[in-house]
């Protein structure tokens, strides 16, 4: 160690003798490292921005619903006896089709409905529930909105629990998990009231919905969730319907099932990919703590478990893990159908637009995993495109590092030729070839590392300036800084080795030619 310190001191003194030459050599490395770091920051920032937009739209989102494929049918009276209406009877043959395998169909599974193949008028949404309880309609064949009847995991299935959600959090690739209970409820503000989706979620939902912004107030807290507080957060559309547009409702109260709830905030969209519209399940809805929903509805089972993956490319793999986990936990036999559903955002796209309804129903009902493959491919394509852009920008910037390295080699070769006499004298008084090699190699490393450190500082400043002044998304990470430092040191070793080896091969007699 003392020997290295001594040689480093000699290298520093040698560099100080030619300050202008040293400074010009460092400039090349400084520009190279600063450029590379800036390009990495731009590429990583763009990649993060794309991922944020994709995640805010729910493209890395999976919703596990309680119960299996269920199709809502109209109910009515026939000859004065309550039961399926004529239109419901038309679908009766389809109600006996098994979910997965005809050979394993059990009549006891009849309420947990099956895949539907091109049935006119049947909603393609896989999470709608068959309701055959009384008091849900007025008049033959007429279905009315009521609590407990919704198309988003709402219904009487009791197959999901809090313990299921806890186990999902342990799966590899899972980012967030949120337990949910969902019911349609009448929300009242004085004489103003309407029926909307009421979501009982935990605080993780605010992290899952990355595109959410809060124009007024905020989401409920962990403490409020723990205490089952009577607090409520309104979607933007729900807030406008209850209180009017551009009105801050925070601190005010609304009534649900005769219970007063304090408004905590209003949810809007901060993503260009998602816009609040009437009837949607995010912004035309209200949110309360899941514990409050359990208290209000007197139930402990869940309607849904919402899961997000760390990457959009992990959706298919994680969905398979969830299916395997729940089948094991629910003790489902190999020949038995699932008592739950795992759905992705792409399924909603298929069922809501972009395809003819009959085609969408057929695809959604019969192509198992179609939406997962599509979503997986989309996520991987976005990741690959972002990574390719970062690699391209970095490769272009790396040219300047190459130029800086060549500059170090040129200066060191020039230094060797100018210091031949010095080298010969050192060899004559006992210095070994390895000592000379180490001295010149340390000089090259010092030049490149000093230039690299200065480049890192400048790169951080430039990246921050671009983010503030031009509103470009940049992201500087500690690994990027460490890589830049190691690259600068590596360039010093690579481009400094040849001049150092040339210097170590000079013999004392060679110095006589320079007298």
C-alpha positions in Angstrom: 0.0 0.0 0.0 2.9 2.4 0.8 4.4 1.6 -2.5 1.2 2.4 -4.4 0.8 5.6 -2.4 4.4 6.6 -3.3 3.9 5.9 -7.0 0.6 7.8 -7.0 2.4 10.8 -5.5 5.0 10.6 -8.3 2.1 10.4 -10.9 0.3 13.5 -9.4 3.5 15.5 -9.4 4.2 14.6 -13.1 0.7 15.7 -14.1 1.1 19.0 -12.2 4.2 19.8 -14.3 2.0 20.0 -17.5 -1.2 21.6 -16.2 -2.5 22.7 -19.6 -1.8 19.3 -21.2 -3.5 17.6 -18.2 -6.5 19.9 -18.3 -7.1 19.4 -22.0 -6.9 15.6 -21.7 -9.4 15.7 -18.8 -11.8 17.8 -20.9 -12.3 14.9 -23.3 -13.2 12.5 -20.5 -15.4 15.1 -18.8 -17.5 15.7 -21.9 -17.7 12.0 -22.6 -18.9 11.0 -19.2 -21.3 13.9 -18.9 -22.9 13.1 -22.3 -23.3 9.4 -21.4 -24.8 10.2 -18.0 -27.2 12.7 -19.6 -28.3 10.2 -22.3 -28.9 7.5 -19.6 -30.9 10.0 -17.6 -33.0 10.9 -20.6 -33.6 7.3 -21.6 -34.4 6.1 -18.1 -36.7 9.1 -17.6 -38.6 8.4 -20.8 -38.8 4.7 -19.9 -40.2 5.6 -16.5 -42.7 8.1 -18.0 -44.0 5.4 -20.4 -44.3 2.9 -17.5 -46.1 5.4 -15.4 -48.6 6.2 -18.1 -49.1 2.5 -18.8 -49.6 1.7 -15.1 -51.9 4.6 -14.6 -54.1 3.1 -17.3 -54.1 -0.2 -15.4 -52.1 -2.1 -18.0 -50.1 -3.9 -15.3 -53.3 -4.5 -13.3 -55.0 -7.8 -12.5 -58.4 -8.1 -10.7 -59.2 -11.3 -9.0 -62.9 -11.6 -8.6 -64.9 -13.8 -6.2 -66.8 -16.6 -7.9 -66.5 -17.7 -11.6 -67.9 -16.6 -14.9 -71.4 -15.4 -14.3 -73.9 -14.0 -16.8 -76.7 -11.7 -15.7 -80.1 -12.8 -17.0 -83.4 -11.0 -16.7 -85.9 -12.3 -14.2 -89.6 -12.1 -14.4 -92.8 -14.0 -13.9 -94.3 -16.8 -15.9 -98.0 -17.6 -15.2 -97.8 -15.6 -12.0 -94.9 -17.6 -10.6 -91.6 -15.9 -9.9 -88.8 -17.3 -12.0 -86.8 -16.8 -15.2 -88.5 -14.7 -17.8 -89.0 -15.8 -21.4 -85.7 -14.1 -22.4 -83.9 -15.8 -19.6 -85.3 -19.1 -20.7 -83.7 -18.5 -24.1 -80.3 -18.6 -22.4 -81.1 -21.7 -20.3 -79.2 -24.1 -22.6 -76.1 -22.0 -22.1 -76.4 -22.1 -18.4 -75.6 -25.7 -18.3 -72.4 -25.4 -20.3 -69.3 -26.1 -18.0 -66.7 -23.5 -17.5 -63.7 -25.5 -18.5 -64.4 -29.2 -19.3 -67.8 -30.8 -20.2 -66.7 -34.1 -18.6 -66.3 -32.5 -15.2 -69.4 -30.4 -15.1 -71.3 -30.7 -11.8 -74.9 -29.5 -11.7 -74.2 -28.0 -8.3 -71.9 -25.5 -10.0 -74.8 -24.1 -12.0 -74.8 -20.7 -10.3 -71.2 -20.2 -11.2 -71.8 -19.7 -14.8 -69.8 -20.7 -17.8 -68.3 -19.3 -20.9 -70.9 -17.8 -23.3 -70.6 -18.3 -27.0 -72.2 -15.6 -29.1 -75.4 -15.2 -27.2 -77.3 -12.2 -28.5 -77.8 -9.6 -25.7 -75.6 -11.2 -23.1 -73.2 -8.9 -21.5 -69.6 -10.0 -22.2 -68.3 -8.7 -18.9 -67.1 -11.8 -17.1 -67.7 -10.5 -13.6 -71.5 -9.9 -13.8 -73.5 -12.0 -11.3 -76.6 -14.1 -11.7 -79.1 -12.8 -9.2 -82.2 -14.8 -8.5 -83.2 -13.3 -5.2 -86.5 -11.5 -4.8 -87.1 -7.8 -4.5 -84.7 -6.8 -7.3 -87.2 -5.8 -10.0 -90.5 -4.2 -10.6 -92.7 -5.8 -13.2 -92.0 -8.8 -15.3 -88.6 -9.1 -16.9 -87.4 -5.8 -15.5 -84.1 -5.6 -13.6 -83.6 -2.7 -11.2 -80.4 -1.3 -9.7 -79.9 -2.3 -6.1 -77.2 -2.7 -3.5 -75.2 -5.9 -4.2 -75.8 -6.0 -8.0 -72.9 -4.7 -10.0 -70.7 -5.6 -12.9 -67.4 -5.3 -11.1 -66.9 -8.1 -8.7 -70.1 -7.4 -6.9 -72.4 -10.2 -5.7 -72.9 -13.0 -3.3 -69.8 -15.1 -4.0 -67.8 -15.6 -0.8 -64.6 -17.4 -2.1 -62.0 -14.6 -1.5 -60.6 -13.7 1.9 -58.1 -11.3 3.5 -55.8 -14.2 4.0 -55.8 -14.8 0.2 -54.7 -11.2 -0.4 -52.0 -11.6 2.2 -50.6 -14.6 0.4 -50.6 -12.8 -2.9 -48.4 -10.1 -1.5 -45.6 -12.8 -1.2 -45.6 -13.7 -4.9 -42.6 -12.8 -7.0 -43.3 -9.9 -9.4 -46.2 -8.5 -7.4 -46.0 -4.8 -6.6 -49.2 -3.9 -4.8 -52.2 -5.9 -3.5 -55.5 -4.3 -2.5 -58.4 -6.0 -0.8 -61.8 -4.8 -2.0 -65.5 -5.1 -1.2 -67.8 -3.5 -3.8 -71.5 -2.8 -3.7 -74.0 -0.4 -5.5 -75.3 2.1 -3.0 -77.5 5.2 -2.9 -75.3 8.2 -2.0 -77.3 11.1 -0.6 -76.5 14.8 -0.2 -79.6 16.4 1.1 -82.3 16.0 -1.6 -79.6 15.1 -4.2 -78.9 11.4 -4.5 -78.0 8.7 -7.0 -76.9 5.1 -7.2 -73.3 4.5 -7.9 -70.5 1.9 -7.2 -69.2 2.0 -3.6 -65.7 0.6 -3.3 -64.3 -0.6 0.0 -60.6 -0.6 -0.5 -57.4 -0.4 1.5 -55.0 2.5 1.3 -52.9 0.6 -1.2 -55.4 1.5 -3.9 -54.1 5.0 -4.1 -50.7 3.6 -5.0 -52.1 1.1 -7.5 -54.0 3.9 -9.4 -50.9 5.9 -10.3 -52.9 8.1 -12.6 -55.0 9.4 -9.8 -54.7 13.1 -8.7 -56.6 14.8 -6.0 -57.9 18.2 -7.0 -59.5 18.5 -3.5 -58.3 16.7 -0.3 -56.7 13.3 -0.5 -57.2 9.6 0.1 -58.1 8.1 3.5 -55.3 7.2 5.8 -54.0 3.9 7.3 -55.3 5.0 10.7 -58.8 5.7 9.3 -58.7 2.2 7.7 -57.6 0.6 10.9 -60.3 2.3 12.9 -63.0 1.7 10.2 -63.7 5.4 10.1 -66.8 6.8 8.4 -64.9 8.7 5.7 -65.5 8.7 2.0 -63.5 9.8 -1.1 -65.6 10.8 -4.2 -64.7 10.2 -7.8 -64.7 13.3 -9.9 -68.0 12.5 -11.6 -69.6 11.4 -8.4 -68.6 14.7 -6.8 -70.0 16.7 -9.6 -73.3 14.8 -9.4 -73.6 15.3 -5.7 -72.2 18.8 -5.1 -71.8 20.3 -8.6 -68.8 21.1 -10.8 -65.8 22.9 -9.5 -67.0 22.6 -5.9 -64.7 21.5 -3.0 -66.7 19.0 -1.0 -64.0 18.1 1.5 -65.2 18.3 5.1 -68.9 18.0 4.0 -71.0 14.9 4.7 -73.0 12.5 2.6 -75.4 9.7 3.7 -75.1 6.0 2.8 -77.6 3.6 4.3 -78.5 6.1 6.9 -74.9 6.5 8.0 -73.1 9.9 7.7 -69.7 9.9 5.9 -67.2 12.7 5.9 -65.8 13.6 2.5 -62.0 13.3 2.5 -61.2 14.2 -1.1 -62.0 14.0 -4.8 -60.3 11.7 -7.3 -59.4 13.0 -10.7 -57.2 11.7 -13.5 -53.6 12.9 -14.1 -53.0 10.6 -17.1 -53.7 11.5 -20.7 -54.6 7.8 -21.2 -57.5 7.9 -18.8 -60.2 10.5 -18.6 -63.2 10.7 -16.2 -66.4 9.8 -17.9 -69.9 9.1 -16.6 -70.5 5.5 -15.8 -66.8 4.4 -15.4 -65.8 2.4 -12.4 -63.1 4.8 -11.2 -64.4 8.3 -11.2 -68.1 7.7 -11.3 -67.8 5.9 -7.9 -67.0 6.5 -4.2 -64.4 4.9 -2.0 -64.4 4.0 1.7 -61.9 2.0 3.8 -62.4 -1.8 3.4 -62.9 -2.1 7.1 -65.6 0.4 7.0 -67.3 -1.5 4.2 -67.1 -4.7 6.3 -68.8 -2.9 9.2 -71.4 -1.3 7.0 -72.3 -4.5 5.0 -71.7 -6.9 8.0 -69.4 -9.2 5.9 -65.8 -10.2 6.1 -65.3 -11.9 2.7 -64.0 -9.9 -0.3 -65.5 -9.1 -3.7 -62.1 -8.6 -5.4 -58.4 -8.5 -4.9 -56.6 -6.0 -7.1 -53.0 -6.8 -7.9 -50.4 -4.8 -9.9 -47.2 -6.2 -11.2 -43.8 -4.6 -11.1 -43.6 -4.7 -14.9 -46.3 -4.9 -17.6 -44.3 -7.9 -18.9 -45.0 -9.8 -15.7 -48.8 -9.9 -16.0 -49.1 -13.4 -17.5 -46.7 -15.0 -15.2 -48.2 -13.4 -12.1 -51.7 -14.3 -13.1 -50.7 -18.0 -13.4 -49.1 -17.8 -10.0 -52.3 -16.4 -8.5 -54.4 -19.1 -10.1 -52.1 -21.8 -8.8 -52.1 -20.2 -5.3 -55.8 -19.8 -5.0 -56.6 -23.3 -6.3 -54.3 -24.7 -3.6 -55.7 -22.5 -0.8 -59.3 -23.2 -1.8 -58.6 -26.9 -2.1 -59.9 -27.1 -5.7 -59.4 -30.5 -7.3 -57.6 -31.0 -10.6 -60.9 -31.7 -12.4 -62.9 -28.9 -10.7 -63.3 -25.4 -12.1 -62.0 -22.3 -10.3 -64.2 -20.6 -7.8 -62.7 -17.2 -8.7 -61.7 -15.2 -11.8 -58.5 -13.5 -12.8 -59.1 -10.6 -15.3 -56.9 -8.0 -16.8 -57.5 -4.5 -18.2 -57.4 -5.9 -21.8 -60.5 -7.9 -21.2 -62.5 -4.8 -20.5 -61.2 -3.3 -23.7 -62.4 -6.3 -25.7 -65.8 -6.2 -24.1 -66.4 -2.5 -24.3 -65.3 -1.5 -27.7 -63.1 -1.8 -30.7 -64.8 -5.1 -31.9 -68.2 -6.1 -33.0 -70.2 -7.1 -29.9 -70.7 -10.7 -31.1 -67.0 -11.1 -31.9 -66.0 -9.6 -28.5 -68.4 -12.0 -26.7 -67.0 -14.9 -28.6 -63.4 -13.9 -28.0 -63.8 -13.1 -24.3 -65.9 -16.1 -23.6 -63.8 -18.8 -25.4 -60.2 -17.7 -25.8 -58.7 -18.4 -22.4 -55.8 -16.1 -21.6 -56.2 -14.1 -24.8 -56.1 -10.8 -23.0 -53.1 -11.8 -20.9 -51.0 -12.7 -23.9 -51.9 -9.4 -25.6 -51.2 -7.4 -22.5 -48.0 -9.3 -21.9 -46.8 -8.7 -25.4 -47.7 -5.0 -25.1 -45.8 -4.6 -21.9 -42.8 -6.3 -23.2 -42.8 -4.3 -26.4 -43.0 -1.1 -24.4 -40.1 -2.2 -22.1 -38.0 -3.3 -25.1 -38.7 -0.1 -27.0 -37.7 2.0 -24.0 -34.6 0.0 -23.4 -33.7 0.1 -27.0 -34.0 3.9 -27.0 -31.8 4.2 -23.9 -29.2 1.9 -25.4 -29.2 3.9 -28.7 -28.7 7.2 -26.9 -26.0 5.7 -24.7 -24.2 4.2 -27.6 -24.2 7.5 -29.5 -22.8 9.2 -26.4 -20.2 6.5 -25.9 -18.5 7.7 -29.0 -17.3 10.7 -27.1 -15.9 8.4 -24.4 -14.0 6.6 -27.1 -12.6 9.9 -28.3 -11.6 10.8 -24.7 -9.9 7.5 -24.3 -7.9 7.9 -27.5 -7.0 11.4 -26.3 -5.6 9.9 -23.0 -3.5 7.4 -25.0 -2.1 10.1 -27.3 -1.1 12.3 -24.4 0.5 9.4 -22.5 2.5 8.3 -25.6 3.7 11.9 -26.0 4.5 12.0 -22.3 6.6 8.8 -22.6 8.6 10.2 -25.5 9.2 13.5 -23.6 10.3 11.7 -20.4 12.6 9.1 -21.8 15.6 10.5 -20.0 13.7 10.5 -16.7 12.6 6.9 -17.2 16.2 5.8 -18.1 17.6 7.4 -15.0 15.0 5.8 -12.8 15.8 2.4 -14.3 19.5 3.1 -13.8 19.1 3.7 -10.1 17.2 0.5 -9.5 13.6 1.0 -10.6 12.0 -2.1 -12.0 9.9 -2.2 -15.2 6.8 -2.9 -13.1 7.4 0.3 -11.1 7.5 2.4 -14.3 4.5 0.5 -15.7 2.5 1.3 -12.5 3.5 5.0 -12.5 2.3 5.7 -16.0 -0.8 3.5 -15.6 -1.7 5.5 -12.4 -1.2 8.7 -14.3 -3.7 7.5 -17.0 -6.2 6.3 -14.4 -5.9 9.6 -12.5 -6.6 11.6 -15.7 -9.7 9.5 -16.6 -11.1 9.3 -13.1 -10.7 13.0 -12.4 -12.3 13.8 -15.8 -15.1 11.2 -15.1 -15.9 12.7 -11.7 -16.2 16.1 -13.1 -18.3 14.7 -15.9 -20.7 13.1 -13.4 -21.2 16.5 -11.7 -21.8 18.2 -15.0 -24.1 15.4 -16.2 -26.3 15.7 -13.1 -26.5 19.5 -13.6 -27.4 19.2 -17.2 -30.0 16.5 -16.6 -31.6 18.5 -13.9 -31.6 21.7 -16.1 -33.3 19.8 -18.9 -35.9 18.5 -16.6 -36.7 22.0 -15.2 -36.2 24.2 -18.2 -37.4 22.0 -21.1 -39.8 19.8 -19.1 -38.1 16.6 -20.3 -38.4 13.6 -18.1 -35.0 12.6 -16.7 -34.0 10.1 -14.1 -30.6 9.8 -12.6 -30.0 6.7 -10.5 -27.1 5.7 -8.3 -26.3 2.7 -10.5 -26.0 5.0 -13.5 -23.5 7.2 -11.5 -21.5 4.1 -10.4 -21.4 2.7 -13.9 -20.2 6.1 -15.2 -17.4 6.1 -12.6 -16.3 2.6 -13.4 -16.3 3.2 -17.1 -14.1 6.2 -16.7 -11.6 4.1 -14.6 -11.8 1.3 -17.1 -11.0 3.6 -19.9 -8.0 4.9 -18.1 -6.7 1.3 -17.6 -7.5 0.3 -21.2 -6.1 3.3 -23.0 -3.3 3.9 -20.5 -1.8 0.4 -20.5 -0.1 0.5 -23.9 1.8 3.8 -23.2 2.7 2.5 -19.7 4.0 -0.7 -21.2 6.1 1.2 -23.7 7.6 3.3 -20.9 8.4 0.2 -18.8 10.4 -1.3 -21.7 12.8 1.7 -22.0 16.4 0.8 -21.0 18.9 3.1 -19.2 21.1 3.2 -22.3 18.2 4.5 -24.3 18.3 7.8 -22.3 21.8 8.5 -23.7 20.3 9.2 -27.1 18.4 12.2 -25.5 21.4 13.8 -23.9 
